[in-house]
Amino acid sequence: MPIKKKTDEPVSHDRLAVHIWEFKADAEGKLGILATVVMALAFLFFLWLSI
């Protein structure tokens, strides 16, 4: 995923698009971590139920 360097001075519309892209990537990363935690907790819960 290409990350623009801060030295680049894109036009304002381009900068806005970069901010949205970075925000989306950050949100997807957090959702991925959250999903992993939820899956792990569900797995442990089912293991505990099966004992």
Number of C-alpha atoms within 10 A of each C-alpha: 5 4 8 12 7 7 6 8 10 12 8 9 9 11 14 12 11 15 12 12 13 15 12 12 13 12 12 12 12 12 12 12 12 12 12 12 12 12 12 12 12 12 12 12 11 11 10 9 8 7 5
